[in-house]
Amino acid sequence: MIPAELTATDGGTNASLPRAERAYQQLRAAIQAGQLAPGTRLREVELAESLGLSRTPVREALSRLESEGLVVNEPNRGMMVTQLDASMVSELYVMREVLEGTAAALAARHATDVELSLLRDIVERDLAIADDPVRLAANNRLFHETLHRCAHNRYLLKTLRSLHESMALLGRSTLAVPGRAHASYEEHASLVAALEQRDPALAEQIMRRHIQQAYKVRLSLWIEEQAGS
């Protein structure tokens, strides 16, 4: 079901933007925030009413989101937020492992001391918010986004941003699973130590293992959700 009013979650959408761009940003933010969950049917009339726009910019926004893989046009069901199956989840994590492993190796070579200090601060913040899965998930995203920038490779950064937009389709954070938050903290701390040692091979190995562990938890969540649906 489409909410009566969709609101941007990134601080608001600039009213001076073209209407199609505003519609795109608000719909993308709603998908990422879970307002529009995977499997939600996207009817132009309802979306236009919810966004306070006409159908034309909404149609353009949906076409753009479809090209990015966030929505799909099913022959018998129409436009809907993409639902990931087991193979798609696997493919997503395979790419995460490759790309984030590469980012970790590059960060070990190119990150500044200030950037590494910032990464360390982000990791240690987990200890203060250990009982808040929402804040933990936000801090986790910040850690990974900061690490990506530490690689100092604009093309890798662009690819990772696109990949992480698709991650929004996975649903709730794996950090809410008992024990995963602490394990993730330990993995992040080990990664930062490898970066501080300027050891690209070790940093890549730790990051790949981190993504593999996250995938195991994610797959368990997916199986659990499928069993309950």
C-alpha positions in Angstrom: 0.0 0.0 0.0 1.3 3.5 -0.9 1.4 5.9 2.0 -1.0 8.8 1.8 2.0 11.2 1.7 5.5 10.3 0.8 8.2 12.4 2.4 11.9 12.6 1.5 14.2 11.2 4.3 17.3 13.0 3.3 16.5 16.4 4.7 13.8 17.3 2.2 13.6 17.6 -1.6 14.6 20.9 -3.1 11.5 22.6 -4.5 13.5 24.3 -7.2 14.4 21.0 -8.8 12.5 19.9 -12.0 9.3 17.9 -11.0 10.6 14.7 -12.5 13.8 15.0 -10.5 11.8 15.7 -7.3 9.6 12.7 -7.9 12.6 10.5 -8.5 14.4 11.6 -5.3 11.3 11.2 -3.2 10.5 7.8 -4.5 14.0 6.6 -4.2 14.2 7.9 -0.6 10.9 6.2 0.2 12.2 2.9 -1.2 15.5 3.2 0.8 13.6 4.1 4.0 11.2 1.2 3.6 8.1 3.4 3.1 7.7 1.6 -0.2 8.6 -2.0 0.6 9.7 -4.6 -1.9 6.6 -5.9 -3.7 4.6 -2.7 -3.3 2.6 -2.0 -6.5 3.3 1.5 -7.8 0.3 3.1 -9.4 1.0 6.4 -11.1 -2.3 8.0 -10.0 -1.8 7.1 -6.3 1.9 8.2 -6.4 1.1 11.5 -8.1 -1.5 12.2 -5.4 0.9 11.2 -2.6 3.7 13.4 -4.0 1.4 16.3 -5.0 2.6 16.1 -8.6 1.1 15.2 -12.0 1.4 11.8 -13.5 4.0 12.8 -16.1 7.0 13.5 -13.7 6.0 10.4 -11.7 6.1 8.3 -14.9 9.5 9.7 -15.8 10.8 9.0 -12.3 9.5 5.4 -12.4 11.2 4.8 -15.7 14.5 6.0 -14.2 14.1 3.8 -11.1 13.4 0.9 -13.4 16.6 1.5 -15.3 18.4 1.4 -11.9 16.7 -1.9 -10.9 14.8 -0.5 -7.9 11.5 -1.0 -9.6 10.3 -3.6 -12.1 7.4 -3.7 -14.6 5.7 -7.1 -14.2 3.6 -8.2 -17.1 0.5 -9.2 -15.0 1.0 -6.9 -12.0 2.3 -3.6 -13.4 5.1 -1.5 -11.9 6.3 -2.6 -8.4 9.2 -2.2 -6.1 11.7 -4.9 -6.9 11.7 -8.1 -4.8 15.0 -9.9 -4.6 15.0 -13.7 -4.8 17.8 -15.9 -3.4 19.9 -15.8 -6.5 19.7 -12.0 -6.7 20.7 -11.6 -3.0 23.6 -13.9 -3.7 24.7 -11.9 -6.7 24.5 -8.7 -4.8 26.7 -10.0 -2.0 29.2 -11.4 -4.5 29.6 -7.9 -6.0 29.8 -6.4 -2.5 32.6 -8.8 -1.6 34.6 -8.0 -4.7 34.1 -4.2 -4.7 34.4 -3.6 -1.0 37.4 -5.9 -0.8 39.0 -3.8 -3.5 38.1 -0.6 -1.7 39.7 -1.9 1.5 42.9 -2.7 -0.3 43.0 0.7 -1.9 42.3 2.4 1.3 45.3 0.7 3.0 47.4 2.3 0.3 45.8 5.7 -0.1 43.8 6.7 3.0 45.2 9.7 5.0 46.0 9.4 8.7 43.1 11.8 9.3 40.7 9.5 7.4 41.9 6.4 9.3 41.3 8.3 12.5 37.8 9.1 11.4 37.1 5.4 10.6 38.4 4.4 14.0 36.0 6.9 15.7 33.1 5.6 13.7 33.8 2.0 14.8 34.2 3.0 18.4 30.8 4.8 18.3 29.2 1.4 17.9 29.9 0.6 21.5 27.8 3.6 22.7 24.8 2.7 20.6 25.0 -1.1 20.8 21.3 -1.3 22.0 19.9 0.8 19.2 19.6 -1.2 15.9 18.5 1.8 13.9 21.4 4.0 14.9 23.8 1.0 14.5 22.5 0.5 10.9 23.1 4.2 10.2 26.6 4.2 11.7 27.3 1.0 9.7 26.4 2.8 6.5 28.6 5.7 7.5 31.5 3.4 8.1 31.3 1.7 4.7 30.7 5.0 2.8 33.7 6.5 4.6 35.8 3.5 3.7 34.8 3.8 0.1 35.9 7.4 0.0 39.2 6.4 1.6 40.0 4.3 -1.5 40.4 7.5 -3.5 39.0 6.0 -6.7 36.1 7.9 -8.2 35.1 5.1 -10.5 35.0 2.5 -7.8 33.1 5.0 -5.6 30.4 5.5 -8.3 30.0 1.8 -8.7 29.7 1.2 -5.0 27.0 3.9 -4.6 24.9 2.2 -7.3 25.3 -1.1 -5.6 24.3 0.2 -2.2 21.2 1.8 -3.6 20.2 -1.8 -4.5 21.0 -2.9 -1.0 17.9 -0.9 0.1 15.8 -3.7 -1.4 17.1 -6.2 1.2 14.9 -4.8 4.0 15.9 -4.8 7.7 19.5 -4.5 8.8 21.3 -7.7 9.8 22.6 -5.8 12.8 19.3 -6.4 14.5 20.0 -10.2 14.6 21.3 -11.2 18.1 25.1 -11.3 18.2 25.6 -9.7 14.8 26.2 -6.2 16.0 29.1 -7.3 18.3 30.6 -9.5 15.5 30.4 -6.6 13.1 32.1 -4.3 15.5 35.0 -6.8 15.9 35.3 -7.2 12.1 35.3 -3.4 11.6 37.9 -2.9 14.3 40.2 -5.6 12.8 39.8 -4.0 9.4 40.8 -0.5 10.7 43.8 -2.1 12.4 44.9 -3.6 9.0 44.4 -0.2 7.3 46.5 1.4 10.0 49.2 -1.2 9.3 49.0 -0.2 5.6 48.5 -3.9 4.7 46.4 -4.1 1.5 46.2 -7.9 1.4 45.1 -8.2 5.0 42.6 -5.4 4.7 41.0 -7.0 1.6 40.9 -10.4 3.3 39.2 -9.0 6.4 36.7 -7.1 4.3 35.8 -10.1 2.2 35.3 -12.2 5.3 33.1 -9.4 6.8 30.9 -9.4 3.7 30.7 -13.2 3.7 29.5 -13.2 7.3 27.0 -10.5 6.6 25.7 -12.6 3.7 25.2 -15.7 5.9 23.1 -13.7 8.3 21.2 -12.0 5.4 20.4 -15.4 3.8 19.1 -16.7 7.1 16.8 -13.6 7.4 15.6 -14.1 3.8 14.8 -17.8 4.4 12.9 -16.8 7.7 10.9 -14.2 5.9 10.0 -16.5 3.1 8.9 -19.2 5.5 6.6 -16.7 7.2 5.0 -15.2 4.1 
